[in-house]
Amino acid sequence: MTALRPERESGTAYGQSSGDSYGGAGDQGTSYGQQPYGGPGAHGDWYGGAASAAADQGGGYGADGYGSERYGAQTYGAETYQEPYAQPQHTQPQHTRPQHPQHVRQEQPAYIPPPDDETVALRIADTAAAAESRSAARSAEAADDSPMGGRAARRKAAKRRHGRRGAGRPDTAAAEADQDAPGAPRSRLEARRQARARRPSPATLASRAIGEVFITTGVLMLLFVSYQLWWTNIRAHAQADKEASSLQNDWASGKRNPGSFEPGQGFALLHIPKLDVVVPIAEGISNKQVLDRGMVGHYGEGKLKTAMPDAKTGNFGLAGHRNTHGEPFRYINRLTPGDDIVVETQDKFFVYKMASILPVTSPSNVSVLEPVPPGSGFTKPGRYITLTTCTPEFTSKYRMIVWGKMVEERPRSKGKPDALVS
């Protein structure tokens, strides 16, 4: 249906041959190049004469349309190429396809949908907040401004508004907070993985258990040390003071004790003025009955039995704690030869002078309690006193020995000796 293009140098109009074939209604004497650009009747002949004639005679795409009006001489010969090019200096006009004004179709410009995220090949990953804001903006624009959006955009907007299967989106603030919370699991599998990741490993559990054991042990040890070094002294001092007061009350009331004493029974007081020590002396060396109660014990049983202070000859042996439980012998290592050691009984005062010291010896060295102890410097029988305690401090690995020799026996009726007065 497309007509051939006419030649520029031809003297015969394009509509002549076309008019002969299709109706012969074209301009017979006008060629393509006779009428100049912008000549008279370029627009008037078309719209005033030919167009009205074509309308009256049934022009257009009918039987006479192609020959007389549409593709005749007036179409290609005179009018179509004159309106766009008003200047005669233009030598190469751009030819367009002629169309009749009455039959020109008003085509709408092609709609180009906005680019959709699903059709983009590559993109930079956005943050969740930015992606959510852009999605909300696109859904609002698609719902309010552009009902002709792409299928993918409408589908995504519907999912954002109503969920995947049309269920209403929760309106509560708690639900929105749960859905928008960062790091919230999106599936059960992810939730299980996160739970396993948060679950402590066996090594972590073992280290925690060991740490708790160490902490508990440390607390218990601290409590035990506090009990041994602090509480036992307080309790022993209280018990020793009570025993000393009871003993002095018996002496003041005239109540006499027999010559032999029961284990744990107090019968005398030991004074060490240099160390400011006043402590009861009880029978026996039992920890529970004597020593742990803050008193000093007399070696008076079995193979370790020693003489009493009022004996004419012999060695009066005593034992006491150096640490804890009143610790009456803690500082006997500070004694020097000539220091006073006084034993007070119901009837007399027995005054001893410190003679020598054995800093370290074995706990099994019982020879230090003999009537004439070896290593003490004594060479013949006499009236001696021996003090034994543990060493080093806070241990019981070895024993420390202090010896003294009696220098005065003073009845109570004569008053206190000079060692206790000064």
Buried (B, 14 or more C-beta within 10 A) or exposed (E): EEBEEBEEEEEBBBBBBBBEEBBBBBBEEBBBEEBEBEEEBBEEBBEEEBBEEBEEBEBBEBEBBBBBBBBBBBBBBBBBBBEEBEEEEEEEEEEEEBEBEEEEEEEEEEEEEEEBEEEEEEEEEEEEEEEEEEBEEBBEBBBEEBEEBBEEBBEBBBBBEEEEEEEEEEEEEEEEEEEEEEEEEEEEEEEEEEEEEEEEEEEEEEEEEEEEEEEEEEEEEEEEEEEBEEEBBEBBBEBBBEBBEEBBEBBEEEEEBEEEBEBBBBBBBBBBBBBEBBBBBBBBBBEEBBBBBBBBBBBBBEEEEBBBBBEEEBBBBBBBBBBBBBBBBBBBBEBEEEBBBBBBBBEBBBBBBBBBBBEEBEEEBBEBBBBBBEEBEBEEEBBBBBBBBBBEEEEEEBBBBBBBBBBBBBEEEEEBBEBBEE
